[in-house]
Structure formats: structure tokens, C-alpha cells
Amino acid sequence: MEESDNQLLDRYAAGEEPAFEELVRRHQRTIYDLAYRMLENHADAADLAQRTFVQAFLHLGSFRRESSFRTWLFQIGLNLCRNAIRDRARRTHENVEDLQLPAASDTFKATAEAEVRDRLGSAIRKLPDRQREALVLRVYHNHAFAEIGAIMSCSEGTAKANYHHAVNKLRQVLVGGEGSL
Amino acid sequence: MTCSDIRNMTVPYLELDLEAERVHQVTIHLETCHACRIEMESVRQVLVKLKGRGVPDPGQRFWSEFPAQVRVGLLQARTVASWSDPLPRRSYGLWEPWWSWAAAASVIILVGAWFLVGGQLLGTSGKDLSKNSSTPKIEAINSGRGSDLPDLGETDWDRAWDEDDPEVLVDIAARLDPLTVDRLFKDI
């Protein structure tokens, strides 16, 4: 039977290093997925996923286990995403040359270029931050709205409203064209 | 149930996030309302397309090395943290970093205040100072005022302050060069 996250955390706290690796391996893909969907390139997503785990283990003492470890990782990851997006916007504002997306590695270049052309991708990019967050957490990570509220630091109703607004805006784009977003 | 009600329940209906009774009501409505069926289908298409948007897999090597990368990042972060706070926090007592900074600031303020008060005494109570001081002290003060001012060490300051005698002022002025006289007495 697979150990729970809390059991692994207890083992890690007791000095068992393999528990650390098991915890990271267990959640690395979901956190990377979140980061990639928010930041849209591999380099930033990989860096942010790593920093999410570093912050989590660095401040493990403040994790009171009122939520799951996964939810806590999502909270940290989403906060780092918000900071990264804000920093990127500031850099873009300061230097027009930064408008171009960070260079993707050859492996992902084709996919990235295809996504830039994708109308749905463009529409998602234009969503307000909170709506986009709710959409990503719901559609790609199957979180319940109560959990989305916990991750986004808002009520369940607000999370639900953000998600519904996001879906409706995307529907308008696909049905009525880009200008309707 | 109206079409507006149905539109508000489109997403939860498609995500099976409705009570059974509501699902039944929506289903019955959809069977008879063409507009709501189109609306429902368009939302379903959005959800399908959203679900179909994948994230490129960075590869097995990335995943296998990821925990080690996190470990390195964690070590670096802890090293930085230990540089900024090298001693354990709990047993400092009075010498907590906050207190040491406060103590240093207090010392700086006290020293600054001492100089300030001392400067004011020199500027406004020269008479008192001169009574108890000898010529070398006055010379020291004069020498600190800059090389462009003349040496006034020989001046009889007691007489100058007490009597405010014009002759004394004339005597002082006589020892000064014309530029300094102009500068000192231009407002008089």
C-alpha cells in the first residue's frame, strides 16, 4: 500500500532522505504542468517547479497539514506563477525587446509555435489572471471548487464564478470570433 | 425552467456537477429547445478542446534528474538563509539582532545629538566658553573654520561680548582682509 504524503513528510522530518525524493517524484509532474500552463515555456516552467519544491521544503515547518500537501504545493506554485507573470510584465514594460517569448529549446519549438497560432491558446492567454487560474486548476488538475478556492485564497463561490466566466468567454471566442473576448 | 436558467447550468451539467433532479430538468428542456442545445454543444466543444490541450513532456531524463535539482536548490537556499541569519534565533535574549541594531542606532543618535548640542553652544555661548578657555582653545576653534578666515586668537572676546564696544569691532575688523569684512558685515 502506498504511503500517504503525511507519512512521507513524517519520515522526511525524521531524517529519511528517500522520503524527500518520493515526495518530489509524486508531485513533480502536476506542479510542472501547472507552471507550464501558466508560463507557457519549458525553461520558466522547469525553474518555477523546482522553486516550488524548494520553497515547500524550506518552509515545511509552517505547513500545518490543514490542507493536503498537494494543495499546499499548488498554493506555493500559483503564488510563484503570479510573481513570475508580474515580473515578466514589468520587464516587458521596461524593455520592448523583452516582448518576444523566451527561447524554447528545439524539442519544444514546434509545439510552442503551433500554440501561438492557436486561437484557443490566444484566448486563454487573454483571460484575466484569476479566471485563467481557476480554469487551469479545474480543467487540467480536476480540483473541486472548494480546493480551488483554498489554492487561490478565495471562496468556493468566487472560484466557481471565475471558472464559469472563463469558459463562457472561451465559448464566445470560438463561436463568435476573437474580438468577442 | 427557462433558457436563462439552463445557460447558467450548462457548465455544471456537462461536468456532472448537478443534483440528479436538476440534471433531469435540464435534459428535458434540451429535448425541446433547439437554442439551448446549440448553446450546450458549444460549451461542450470548448471543454473538449480545453481538455485536449496537452503540455509537452520534457522527457524521462528531465524527470529523473528533477529531484536532484530540487535538492541542490534546497541546499543553496539553506546556505543563503544561514548566511543571513548565522545563529539560532531562540537564545539571544537582549542581543537579538533587532536589539543590536536598535542599540547601534541609539548610539549614533546620541553621538549626533552631542555634536549638535556642542555646535550650538559654540555658536551662541561663545562668551561662556571664552571665559574658561585659554587662547590655544580659541586658536583651535579658529583653525577649524577654514583656511580663508583670519586668526582671531588675540581678540579680547570678553570685552567684545560684554561691552559691545564699537572700538572692539573696529579693532577686530582691522585684523580682517577687506573681502572677509564685506562678507561678515554686508547685512549690517
Interface residues (C-beta under 8 A of the other chain):
Chain A: F20 E21 V24 R25 Q28 R29 Y32 D33 Y36 R37 H42 A46 A49 Q50 R51 F53 V54 Q55 F57 L58 T107 F108 T111 L120 G121 L135 V139 Y163 H164 V167 N168 L170 R171 L174 V175
Chain B: V11 S42 V43 Q45 V46 L47 K49 L50 K51 R53 V55 P56 P58 G59 F62 W63 F66 P67 Q69 V70 R71 G73 L74 A77 R78 A81
